[in-house]
Amino acid sequence: MSRLISRLSFVALLALGTAVGAQDTETTETPAETGAETGAETGTETTGQGEPGAGSAVTQGLDTGREVAEDGSYIRETHEDWQIKCFRGQTEDEQELCQMYQLLKESQGNPVAEFSLYKLANAGNVAAGATIAVPLGTLLSEEVKLSVDGGKAKSYSYSFCTMAGCFARIGLTQADIDALKRGVTATLEIVPAQAPDQNVRIDASLKGFTAAYDAASELSN
């Protein structure tokens, strides 16, 4: 979901940049004229290359930028339809964390949801935690439902929404994990806010689930 938002934002920035570039092309003067006017208007001295001198008013208030922190996540390995997505530690001594991840798509191949899962230790009857991401415009009061191979579904509340979508942070018991390991397909069911009388079902393949689960990190509660 966040990838889609980023892609749309990038396209919008490209379009804006093209429009600004076209406007600048129409109003651009020759380097000689620009340099003469700049010197006349600001009253500053220029170097031999036509650059403003040190301490020039032209440079005041300009942002020289900062280094952008890298995402730090990468795909370590793939187990059939599941990926192991890892997050590097902030320091060399900090252990990286890895979760199992699947991007869910509709029949036309467009991404519609995300399903990530990690193991938990010392968490009572909760064996694993998972995050389910669904599109904005989902009816939150109807919650998200999860079932395996057409079995009885469980309902989970949404935790929060961002510009990237709405997220449910859920706890899975050992019985839930065993069902996912045995299953073929897990089905998410959501309700659109604009069509509250309709249910949208999104399938997640369980091929490779057991191997990916064994490879995921175990977090201590």
VOGUPA-997576 format. One record per atom (N, C-alpha, C): residue in three letters; x, y, z. Coordinates in steps of 0.001 Angstrom, whole numbers, plus 500000, padded with zeros to 6 digits. Layout:
BEGIN
ALAXYZ
...
END
This chain:
BEGIN
MET500830498800500000
MET500000500000500000
MET500865501252500000
SER501889501294500884
SER502761502454500943
SER503512502634499643
ARG503824501530498950
ARG504519501630497678
ARG503653502334496646
LEU502348502030496665
LEU501446502660495720
LEU501370504158495966
ILE501254504571497233
ILE501206505987497570
ILE502484506670497111
SER503644506028497371
SER504916506621496984
SER504995506789495483
ARG504515505784494739
ARG504575505859493287
ARG503709506993492765
LEU502502507139493318
LEU501620508216492894
LEU502223509573493219
SER502827509698494403
SER503454510956494793
SER504600511288493848
PHE505372510275493475
PHE506507510488492581
PHE506037510965491222
VAL504978510349490695
VAL504429510765489406
VAL503949512209489474
ALA503297512569490584
ALA502816513945490741
ALA503977514932490768
LEU505062514561491433
LEU506223515434491487
LEU506848515597490107
LEU506877514504489340
LEU507406514601487984
LEU506576515555487140
ALA505252515445487266
ALA504367516322486502
ALA504570517773486894
LEU504693518009488206
LEU504911519377488679
LEU506243519901488180
GLY507282519066488238
GLY508593519480487777
GLY508597519820486303
THR507844519073485500
THR507758519352484069
THR507107520700483812
ALA506038520997484551
ALA505340522273484369
ALA506234523447484761
VAL506937523312485886
VAL507823524385486326
VAL508961524559485339
GLY509498523427484834
GLY510585523502483869
GLY510164524220482613
ALA508936523957482149
ALA508435524627480950
ALA508304526119481177
GLN507816526512482352
GLN507660527937482655
GLN509024528622482712
ASP510011527947483322
ASP511344528523483414
ASP511949528697482037
THR511672527765481120
THR512221527847479772
THR511721529080479051
GLU510437529421479296
GLU509847530564478611
GLU510411531880479109
THR510801531926480404
THR511204533199480993
THR512708533317481176
THR513489532287480789
THR514932532301481026
THR515614533330480134
GLU516525534125480696
GLU517294535080479947
GLU518686534521479722
THR519480535201478962
THR520833534737478697
THR521661534859479953
PRO522713534031480095
PRO523554534109481305
PRO524093535501481549
ALA524472536211480473
ALA525043537547480658
ALA524022538497481235
GLU522768538444480691
GLU521723539323481173
GLU521377538999482614
THR521286537693482940
THR520932537281484301
THR521974537747485293
GLY523248537550484958
GLY524312537954485867
GLY524320539448486080
ALA524077540236484986
ALA524097541688485110
ALA522980542166485998
GLU521779541597485789
GLU520640542019486578
GLU520810541627488031
THR521374540430488284
THR521568539978489659
THR522498540903490404
GLY523596541263489746
GLY524544542165490392
GLY523948543528490628
ALA523135544021489658
ALA522561545356489782
ALA521527545404490871
GLU520690544372490942
GLU519586544391491901
GLU520061544157493323
THR521052543264493522
THR521473542924494878
THR522599543799495368
GLY523342544390494423
GLY524474545218494827
GLY525606544405495379
THR525729543112495023
THR526783542259495545
THR527862542090494516
GLU529063541818494991
GLU530168541555494105
GLU530093540110493641
THR530592539836492456
THR530598538483491929
THR532009538065491618
THR532221536748491567
THR533527536206491237
THR533707536254489741
GLY534859535803489279
GLY535132535819487858
GLY534205534913487077
GLN533663533893487713
GLN532753532990487028
GLN531305533448487126
GLY531062534606487655
GLY529698535090487759
GLY528977534553488973
GLU529688533910489924
GLU529059533361491122
GLU529029534435492200
PRO527980534430493051
PRO527936535408494136
PRO529125535247495057
GLY529627536335495596
GLY530746536272496504
GLY530335535693497848
ALA531340535390498699
ALA531082534811500007
ALA530231535768500828
GLY529241535212501509
GLY528388536036502340
GLY527354536798501562
SER527163536460500301
SER526196537171499470
SER524789536981500002
ALA523967538025499851
ALA522573537938500284
ALA521800536894499472
VAL522333536599498271
VAL521660535623497421
VAL521634534249498067
THR522674533915498847
THR522776532577499447
THR522070532481500792
GLN521633533579501340
GLN520994533547502643
GLN519648532844502566
GLY519403531937503523
GLY518133531229503578
GLY518056530007502694
LEU519148529684501969
LEU519131528498501122
LEU519427527244501945
ASP518655526195501715
ASP518813524931502447
ASP519822524057501723
THR520926523725502380
THR521963522920501745
THR521698521422501853
GLY520620521030502557
GLY520209519623502564
GLY520848518805503666
ARG520273517639503896
ARG520742516693504890
ARG520713515294504290
GLU521530514401504790
GLU521543513033504317
GLU520231512350504714
VAL519667511588503795
VAL518423510876504048
VAL518744509487504591
ALA518113509139505703
ALA518332507814506286
ALA517724506743505390
GLU518470505675505166
GLU517979504597504332
GLU516900503806505053
ASP516024503179504256
ASP514935502384504815
ASP515474501264505690
GLY516534500613505242
GLY517158499569506039
GLY516508498207505916
SER515423498091505168
SER514767496801505005
SER515199496143503695
TYR515193494821503691
TYR515558494083502483
TYR514927492685502550
ILE514787492048501397
ILE514238490691501331
ILE515400489714501432
ARG515450488966502516
ARG516563488042502740
ARG516402486744501967
GLU515183486238501919
GLU514932484970501237
GLU513451484851500909
THR513119483889500053
THR511745483661499631
THR511398482187499793
HIS510234481929500361
HIS509724480566500515
HIS508388480489499775
GLU508450480064498529
GLU507277480000497656
GLU506550481348497626
ASP505363481463498227
ASP504604482716498118
ASP504844483672499284
TRP505791483355500155
TRP506107484226501293
TRP507548484702501207
GLN507762485942501594
GLN509102486509501651
GLN509508486725503104
ILE510804486698503336
ILE511342487059504645
ILE511926488454504522
LYS511229489428505092
LYS511665490826505037
LYS512382491164506341
CYS513630491615506223
CYS514447491907507400
CYS514721493402507509
PHE514921493842508740
PHE515206495245509043
PHE516539495315509774
ARG517494496005509171
ARG518827496099509766
ARG518785496896511059
GLY519636496499512013
GLY519728497216513270
GLY520351498586513081
GLN520084499484514010
GLN520641500829513934
GLN522133500841514203
THR522626499841514941
THR524053499725515237
THR524513498323514862
GLU525841498141514815
GLU526394496838514460
GLU526027495779515492
ASP525871496179516744
ASP525564495225517812
ASP524071494898517890
GLU523236495704517264
GLU521790495489517337
GLU521369494421516332
GLN520662493422516816
GLN520261492301515967
GLN519170492729514991
GLU519270492277513741
GLU518237492591512766
GLU517000491735513029
LEU515842492278512690
LEU514573491589512885
LEU513994491215511522
CYS513444490006511438
CYS512905489509510177
CYS511468489031510369
GLN510588489434509465
GLN509203489001509500
GLN508837488351508175
MET507844487490508195
MET507359486911506945
MET506323487847506351
TYR506322487946505016
TYR505549489003504363
TYR504982488509503039
GLN503742488933502745
GLN503150488654501446
GLN502321489862500996
LEU502553490298499771
LEU501754491358499153
LEU500577490692498456
LEU499361491056498842
LEU498161490408498321
LEU497608491209497151
LYS497194490492496104
LYS496714491136494875
LYS495318490645494519
GLU494585491503493800
GLU493276491093493314
GLU493419490373491977
SER492300489988491370
SER492322489138490184
SER493066489761489009
GLN493113491105488945
GLN493794491794487852
GLN495288491992488122
GLY495737491537489294
GLY497154491656489626
GLY497537492929490336
ASN496558493745490731
ASN496847494991491436
ASN496969494743492938
PRO497985495312493603
PRO498135495138495050
PRO496960495741495805
VAL496409495005496764
VAL495262495502497523
VAL495453495379499037
ALA496386494571499490
ALA496562494376500930
ALA497951493820501200
GLU498362493868502471
GLU499638493310502895
GLU499425492485504153
PHE500179491401504259
PHE500069490500505405
PHE501483490198505876
SER501825490615507095
SER503147490334507662
SER502969489676509026
LEU503933488822509396
LEU503776488019510607
LEU505137487765511231
TYR505180487725512572
TYR506412487442513311
TYR506054486614514539
LYS507010485822514999
LYS506780484960516170
LYS506967485751517461
LEU506271485308518507
LEU506377485934519826
LEU506772484898520869
ALA507608485314521805
ALA508005484454522921
ALA507501485063524213
ASN507150484213525165
ASN506697484659526484
ASN505506485600526378
ALA504570485263525491
ALA503394486113525287
ALA502102485380525651
GLY502179484465526601
GLY500978483744527029
GLY500456482832525936
ASN499162482956525646
ASN498564482102524620
ASN498723482654523211
VAL499436483758523067
VAL499662484339521744
VAL501010483837521216
ALA500966483093520114
ALA502182482515519541
ALA502847483434518538
ALA502061484292517907
ALA502614485164516871
ALA501790486435516767
GLY502428487476516263
GLY501738488722515975
GLY501732488951514476
ALA500716489616513981
ALA500613489883512545
ALA500046491275512324
THR500386491837511192
THR499834493121510774
THR499177492942509414
ILE497915493330509324
ILE497166493266508074
ILE496889494697507630
ALA497298495033506421
ALA497081496371505861
ALA496060496289504742
VAL495049497154504799
VAL493989497185503789
VAL493831498621503293
PRO493123498830502179
PRO493032500184501613
PRO492233501154502489
LEU492537502445502319
LEU491695503484502892
LEU490296503369502289
GLY489296503794503022
GLY487927503649502538
GLY487290502355502987
THR487981501601503839
THR487408500385504421
THR486534500769505611
LEU485407500102505748
LEU484495500377506857
LEU485079499768508130
LEU485599500625509000
LEU486347500155510167
LEU485461499448511192
SER484208499847511297
SER483326499243512304
SER483030497773512014
GLU483207497348510766
GLU482946495954510400
GLU484139495044510676
GLU485283495633511031
GLU486498494879511334
GLU486965494051510129
VAL488109493404510272
VAL488637492531509230
VAL488495491088509713
LYS488093490214508825
LYS487863488807509180
LYS488896487934508485
LEU489367486926509197
LEU490389486016508680
LEU489914484585508845
SER489966483821507753
SER489588482415507784
SER490588481607506973
VAL490603480296507198
VAL491518479403506490
VAL490706478316505800
ASP490873478204504498
ASP490222477165503692
ASP488710477098503916
GLY488077478248504014
GLY486628478293504166
GLY486128477945505549
GLY487013477825506529
GLY486606477510507896
GLY486007478711508600
LYS485703478540509857
LYS485094479597510650
LYS486058480770510784
ALA485564481956510518
ALA486409483146510510
ALA486528483752511904
LYS487613484474512130
LYS487806485302513313
LYS487781486757512883
SER487274487627513755
SER487156489048513459
SER488152489831514310
TYR488815490799513689
TYR489830491597514374
TYR489573493091514117
SER489778493893515151
SER489555495337515016
SER490767496007514372
TYR490538497158513760
TYR491613497942513176
TYR492288498765514264
SER493601498929514131
SER494369499659515134
SER494527501133514792
PHE494797501434513515
PHE494997502819513102
PHE494989502890511577
CYS494891504113511067
CYS494967504362509627
CYS495988505464509362
THR496655505385508208
THR497555506424507740
THR497224506701506274
MET497997507556505633
MET497804507814504213
MET498048506557503381
ALA498773505584503947
ALA499091504361503211
ALA497978503329503304
GLY497065503448504263
GLY495996502465504427
GLY495599502316505879
CYS494797501291506164
CYS494359501002507535
CYS494973499679507982
PHE495322499609509256
PHE496113498494509757
PHE495430497831510951
ALA495432496504510927
ALA494970495705512061
ALA496172494951512623
ARG496463495153513897
ARG497550494446514571
ARG496915493338515399
ILE497155492094515010
ILE496409490984515597
ILE497345489992516267
GLY496791489221517205
GLY497520488156517870
GLY496973486804517432
LEU497860485883517138
LEU497472484552516676
LEU497875483505517707
THR496954482637518056
THR497243481563518999
THR497976480435518274
GLN498461479458519043
GLN499133478323518416
GLN498168477548517535
ALA496896477475517927
ALA495894476806517096
ALA495718477546515767
ASP495759478870515795
ASP495672479658514561
ASP496865479371513653
ILE498051479319514243
ILE499260479051513466
ILE499214477654512863
ASP498771476676513649
ASP498678475302513137
ASP497712475225511958
ALA496609475964512033
ALA495641475978510926
ALA496256476601509682
LEU497033477659509856
LEU497692478296508718
LEU498742477370508097
LYS499440476617508930
LYS500438475687508418
LYS499789474560507607
ARG498624474104508050
ARG497946473012507354
ARG497192473496506121
GLY496860474762506081
GLY495949475274505069
GLY496573475511503703
VAL495696475819502777
VAL496080476147501403
VAL495898477644501130
THR494790478202501630
THR494474479609501380
THR493898480259502634
ALA494427481424502989
ALA493839482253504042
ALA493067483368503349
THR491880483643503831
THR491026484656503196
THR490755485808504157
LEU491053487024503682
LEU490702488228504418
LEU489382488743503866
GLU488518489213504748
GLU487232489758504318
GLU487080491155504900
ILE486883492138504011
ILE486700493520504439
ILE485433494075503802
VAL484956495206504334
VAL483734495838503836
VAL484063497267503409
PRO483785497636502152
PRO484031499018501711
PRO483062499986502385
ALA483557501155502768
ALA482704502153503412
ALA481620502659502466
GLN481914502744501165
GLN480948503246500201
GLN479933502182499771
ALA480200500928500145
ALA479267499843499813
ALA479163498908501009
PRO478539499361502088
PRO478510498588503331
PRO477739497283503238
ASP477000497074502156
ASP476261495829501986
ASP477063494783501213
GLN478317495107500887
GLN479153494188500123
GLN480366493757500941
ASN480796492523500698
ASN481999491993501329
ASN483053491743500257
VAL484269492176500529
VAL485374491960499605
VAL486300490909500209
ARG486552489844499462
ARG487418488764499934
ARG488760488821499210
ILE489812488743499987
ILE491178488800499463
ILE491913487552499934
ASP492432486779498983
ASP493085485516499319
ASP494587485702499507
ALA495120484993500503
ALA496560484921500732
ALA496978483460500605
SER497929483201499730
SER498409481834499559
SER499192481393500792
LEU499023480154501173
LEU499752479600502315
LEU500888478676501871
LYS501226478709500588
LYS502365477933500107
LYS503653478522500685
GLY504432477695501325
GLY505673478149501932
GLY505506478760503306
PHE504281478706503854
PHE504027479356505147
PHE504902478761506252
THR504966477439506346
THR505706476799507439
THR507187477142507391
ALA507795477064506200
ALA509218477382506063
ALA509484478849506393
ALA508606479740505939
ALA508778481161506236
ALA508594481435507725
TYR507653480736508344
TYR507410480921509774
TYR508643480500510578
ASP509257479406510186
ASP510459478938510884
ASP511611479923510713
ALA511642480652509598
ALA512740481587509327
ALA512526482963509943
ALA511312483259510390
ALA511009484583510944
ALA511619484730512337
SER511863485971512722
SER512409486263514046
SER511376485991515130
GLU511873485716516314
GLU511008485549517488
GLU511263486716518423
LEU510241487492518664
LEU510350488657519529
LEU509927488309520939
SER510647488812521917
SER510300488580523319
SER509317489644523778
ASN508291489217524465
ASN507275490145524937
ASN507791490946526130
END
